[in-house]
Amino acid sequence: MSRVAETFARLQAEGAKALIPFITAGDPQPGLTVELMQGLVEGGADIIELGVPFSDPMADGPVIQRASERALAHKVGLRQVLDMVAEFRRTNTTTPVVLMGYLNPLCAMGYEAFARRAREAGVDGVLTVDCPPEEAAELSQALMDQDLDPVFLIAPTTPAERIREIGHHARGYVYYVSLKGVTGAGNLDIDDVARKIAALREEIRVPIGVGFGIRDAETARALSVTADAIVVGSRLVQEIEAATSETAKERLTRLVASLKAAIN
């Protein structure tokens, strides 16, 4: 059983929901990333989504775009991100880490080489925003050969046939995009999300996390009634953007703690 599956099994036994915070590796500077990851855990993170900086994101809103730009200015790429996970694993061997990013860096490294290096670094899962299930067989197999979970996005507009395909291939959890738009967008309809999650459970056998648009404890609490996990990204990246290097970890830990308290 993977670390991701173990985490969800433990939380289910406790009657609790997972909090999955997202930060971009290398933002605001490479030397701070592992410390911020540790701060997320101290605040109550159950799984960490670590963004791989990319120059041409298609799903990220302006907040996370700026985070990628700051990281890329420091020359942070996929190899450096894997090094950061390996450093994090020196002090934390239990919190799952899922890489979230785009396909080009993985293609450049090669799927098998990437999967092997990711496992060696201590990665638990990989979510590639621009790799639909119809094109994911080779990457998914490379990941599963190394006991890594391929994590897929499901959008409000995803057709039933693709949802069934994702249900067949997904491991760890699936990430339901709670609204039409990019990360950090507004106009979240909580009742509609609840209905969509109920329908998804007909085809999806792994836990369902919800993200894109969750900005406060009240929204996180409302969505946690029906979702298995709450994913928060842009709000945390904003906190990093507004902080100094000296205050970023403390501010991040405090915000994560408030979100974790809300969903439980």
N, C-alpha and C positions, 0 to 999 in steps of 0.2 A: 504494500500500500504506500502511495506517495505521501510526502509531507503535506501536500494540499488535501488529499483525501483524509488523512489522519486528523488534520485540523478541523475539517467540516464534521467528521464523525464525533470528535470530542465536543464540539460546540452543540451539535444536535443532542447529544446525551445530556448536556447541561441545560438544554432549552434556550440556548443563546444564538445570536446571529453574528456573522463575521463582519468585521470592519476591514476594508482593503483600501488603505491610502496609497496615493500615487505621487511620486516626485520624479523629476527628471535627473538622471545621473549627470553629474558635472555642474549642476546649477546650485548656487551661484558660482562655485569654483570647485574643481575636482577634489581638493583635499578635504572638503566639508561633507561629501556625500555619505560616507560611512557613518559619520557622527549623526547626520540627520536620520539615516536609517535606524540607528540605535534609538534616537529620540522618538521615532514612530512606534517602536516596540514598547518603549517606556510608557508611552501614552495609551497603549492598549491595542495596537495594530495586531490583527490575526494573520494577515498575509500582506506582503508588500508588493505593489506593482512598481517596477523601476523602469522609467522611460529611457529608451535608447535615443539619443539626440539624432534628429534627421532634418535635412535641409528643406525638404518639400513635403511637409505633412498635409494630409487631406482631411483628417478628422479632428485635428486639434484647433481650438480657438486661439485668439490672440495671446491669452495668458501663457498657455503652454508653448505656443510658437516662440514667444520671447525667451522662455526658459531654454528651449533648444538652441536658440541663437546665442545665448550666453554660454552654454556648454560648448557649442561648436567653436566659439571664439577662443576657448581654451584647448582646442584640438582634441576634444573627447569623442571617441568613436567606439565601435562595438568592442574592440579589444580592451580598451580602458574600462568600459563598463563591466566586462567579465572580471577584470582585475579587482574592481571595487567589490563585486559580490564575493570574490575569494577572500578579500580582507575582512568583510563583514562576517564571513563564516568562521574566522578565527576566534570570535567571541560569541557567536550565535549559531547554533547548529539545529535549531528547532523551528524558527519562523520561516515559512515558505517565501520564496522570492520568485515572482513572475516577471519576466521581461516583456515590456510592451513597446512595440515600434512598428517599423515598416520593413518590407521584404528586401529592398536593395542591399543593405549591409549583410544580410544573411546569404544572399546570392553571391555576393563578392567573396565571402569567406568560404562558401560551399556548405551545403546543408549538413553533410556528415561531419565535417570538421567543426562547424559551429556547434552542433549538438554535443559532440564529444567534449569540446572545450567548455561548453555551458555546464554539462554535468560535473566535470572536474572542478569548476569554479564553485558549484553549489547551487546552481539555478534549479528551480523545480518545475517551471512551466514557461511557455512562450505564447504571446498573443501578437499576431501580425495583422495589423489593421487592414492592409490591402491584399490579403491572401484569402480569397473566398474558398469555401469547401470544395468547389468543383476543381480547383487548381492546387489543393493542399495535400494531395496524397503523398507526394515525394517528401515534402517537408515533415508532414505528420509522422510518416514512417521513420524518418531519421530521428525525430524527437523521441518517439516511443521506443525505438531501439536502445536509447540511452535512459529510459525510464523517466522521460520528461513529458509533462502534460501539454498537449496542444489545446489552447484556449481560443474559443471563437466568439466573435461579436454577433449579436442578433439585433436588428434594427426594427423599429415599428413598421417598416415597409417590407420586411423580409417575407417572401411568399412561403406558403405552407410546404412546398416541395423542398425548398432550401432548408427550412427549419428541421424537417425530417432528416435531411442529409447531415446537418450539424449535429443533431441528436445521435446519429450513428457514429460520428467521428470524435465528438468532444470528450475530453478527459479533464478531471479537476473541477472545473465549473464553466459555465458560459456567462458572458457579459452581455446583459440586455441594455441596449442604448435607450434611455428613457424618453427621448424626444427626437424630433427631426431637426438636425443641426449639428453644430460642432460642440466640442467640450466647453463647458462653462455657459452655454446658452440658457435662456430663461424659458418661461411659459411651460413649466412642468405640470402636467395633469396627473395627479396622484391616483385618482380613481381609474383613469384609463390605463395607467401602468399596472395597477392591481389586476384589472381584467386581462391584460395581455399576459401577465405572468401566469395566471390561472390557466389560460389556454396553452401556454408553452409547456406546462407540466404534462400535457397529454403526449408530447413527443420527446421531452428532455428528461433524462434520468439522472443527470449530474446536478449539483446545486446551481441556482440561478442568482447571479449578482446583478445589481442595478447601478448604473452610473450615468454620467453626462447630465449635469444640472443640479446636483445635490450640493447645496451651499451652506446649510445650517442644520443644527441639531433637530429642529422641529420636522424638517422634511425627511431627514434620515430616520427619525423615529416612525413617521407615518409609513414610509416605504418598507421598513423592516418588518412590518406586520405580515407582508406577503412574500418578500424576497428572502433568500438565504444569506445574502451578503449585500453590503452597501459599499460602493466604490466612490471615493472622493478624491478629485485631482486638482482642478483649477483653483478651488478655494484654498488648498494647502500651498499650491505654487504661488498664489497671491501673497500668502503669509510670508513665504521665503523672500519674495520680491520686495516686500515692505520692510524686512528685517535687516539688521546688520549681520555680519559673520558671527559676531559674539552673541547675538540674541536669537538667531534663527532656530536653533535646536529647542530652546525653551518655549518659544512661541508655537512651534510646531507640535511639541509634546502636549502643551496645554490645549490646543485646538483638538487634537486627536482624542485626548481624554474626554473632552466634552461630547464629542460625537459617539464615542464608545459607550459612555454612560447613557446617552439618549436611546441607542438602539437596544440596550439591555435593561 
